[in-house]
């Protein structure tokens, strides 16, 4: 992501434990996290923060950005195929829908919230390995 978004100068802080493992294929996890981090980098003003926690057999990954945020009324809508929050911005409207499909395949969940940084917090919840 640093290379892909290098011209924007967005700092990406990763605070993820190497001891947090999820059930699933690595390629699917790469796809889910890649989409979430890519979106965060597109919208962030200066910083993206990625964290993970492990509790009760579940790994939660949160991706926070300090961008303009997302109207609460759109949070569920943008998780559906072809729905985009900003039609003027580049994108197909498929990324978050793919994440939702994959996370549900593994018995997990995705949700979007307001980030303490001011932008969006994408919360990915998956069963731990």
Phi and psi in degrees as a GROMACS rama.xvg file:
@    title "Ramachandran Plot"
@    xaxis  label "Phi"
@    yaxis  label "Psi"
@TYPE xy
-59.5531  -42.1507  UNK-2
-69.6162  -44.6541  UNK-3
-62.5469  -35.7997  UNK-4
-114.591  22.9656  UNK-5
-57.1825  -38.7528  UNK-6
-66.067  -20.3133  UNK-7
-85.1976  -20.1962  UNK-8
67.845  29.488  UNK-9
-79.4322  128.224  UNK-10
-82.0554  135.061  UNK-11
-117.969  113.554  UNK-12
-99.1124  124.298  UNK-13
-112.569  116.016  UNK-14
-121.997  68.2159  UNK-15
-120.298  130.519  UNK-16
-73.0481  137.891  UNK-17
-74.1572  -2.79133  UNK-18
-99.8189  3.33165  UNK-19
-96.6022  114.526  UNK-20
-120.74  143.519  UNK-21
-116.387  156.968  UNK-22
-76.8311  130.836  UNK-23
142.086  173.677  UNK-24
-79.6367  139.879  UNK-25
-58.0113  -41.5095  UNK-26
-60.7624  -37.0675  UNK-27
-69.5347  -40.8547  UNK-28
-64.1953  -41.2046  UNK-29
-58.4608  -41.6441  UNK-30
-64.9895  -45.7845  UNK-31
-63.0144  -53.348  UNK-32
-67.4784  -36.8161  UNK-33
-58.8983  -45.3946  UNK-34
-64.2241  -44.0675  UNK-35
-66.2804  -43.6767  UNK-36
-70.6744  -38.1363  UNK-37
-60.3669  -46.638  UNK-38
-59.8346  -44.9701  UNK-39
-61.2568  -42.5004  UNK-40
-66.8001  -34.6929  UNK-41
-64.1911  -37.5948  UNK-42
-99.13  -17.4708  UNK-43
-63.6639  146.26  UNK-44
-80.2557  -46.5618  UNK-45
-145.103  -21.7007  UNK-46
-145.717  141.819  UNK-47
-125.866  135.373  UNK-48
-123.985  128.316  UNK-49
-116.273  125.425  UNK-50
-131.526  159.869  UNK-51
-138.549  149.967  UNK-52
-137.203  156.35  UNK-53
-125.867  123.734  UNK-54
-153.367  131.108  UNK-55
52.0122  43.7566  UNK-56
75.1512  16.1775  UNK-57
-128  140.135  UNK-58
-104.449  127.352  UNK-59
-112.296  125.111  UNK-60
-112.112  129.865  UNK-61
-118.446  134.277  UNK-62
-119.139  113.338  UNK-63
-109.86  141.642  UNK-64
-128.561  162.833  UNK-65
-105.764  28.6038  UNK-66
-79.0603  -161.67  UNK-67
-73.849  -11.0306  UNK-68
85.7925  -177.12  UNK-69
-137.908  130.378  UNK-70
-55.268  131.201  UNK-71
-53.2223  -30.6907  UNK-72
-69.9208  -14.4302  UNK-73
-99.8421  -8.30092  UNK-74
-60.0131  -41.933  UNK-75
-77.0451  -37.1335  UNK-76
-60.3939  -43.0812  UNK-77
-69.9386  -8.07475  UNK-78
-85.9695  -1.69597  UNK-79
-98.6458  150.574  UNK-80
-56.8265  132.963  UNK-81
80.0905  -2.02158  UNK-82
-95.0093  127.502  UNK-83
-126.373  143.367  UNK-84
-74.3654  -30.7849  UNK-85
-134.465  103.801  UNK-86
-66.0188  -20.1208  UNK-87
-79.9168  -20.5642  UNK-88
-81.7976  149.983  UNK-89
-66.3193  149.52  UNK-90
141.258  164.884  UNK-91
-106.73  -13.4449  UNK-92
79.2806  19.1265  UNK-93
-106.723  -25.2255  UNK-94
-55.0097  -53.551  UNK-95
-69.356  -31.0921  UNK-96
-67.6451  -36.98  UNK-97
-65.1462  -42.9396  UNK-98
-58.7453  -46.6774  UNK-99
-60.5469  -44.621  UNK-100
-60.4533  -46.4042  UNK-101
-66.1658  -45.6233  UNK-102
-63.7306  -37.1728  UNK-103
-69.1966  -32.9782  UNK-104
-58.7984  -34.1078  UNK-105
-95.8513  10.2484  UNK-106
77.0502  25.702  UNK-107
-109.219  -165.259  UNK-108
-149.46  153.541  UNK-109
-127.234  141.812  UNK-110
-145.814  154.24  UNK-111
-116.79  137.998  UNK-112
-139.844  174.828  UNK-113
-78.7729  133.051  UNK-114
-84.5547  145.607  UNK-115
-58.7047  -21.7997  UNK-116
-80.3365  -6.84481  UNK-117
107.891  -21.413  UNK-118
-96.3164  -129.222  UNK-119
-110.606  141.653  UNK-120
-110.306  116.813  UNK-121
-95.3475  124.991  UNK-122
-115.192  119.123  UNK-123
-110.67  124.274  UNK-124
-120.382  119.683  UNK-125
-133.896  152.323  UNK-126
-65.1076  139.433  UNK-127
-80.5999  157.687  UNK-128
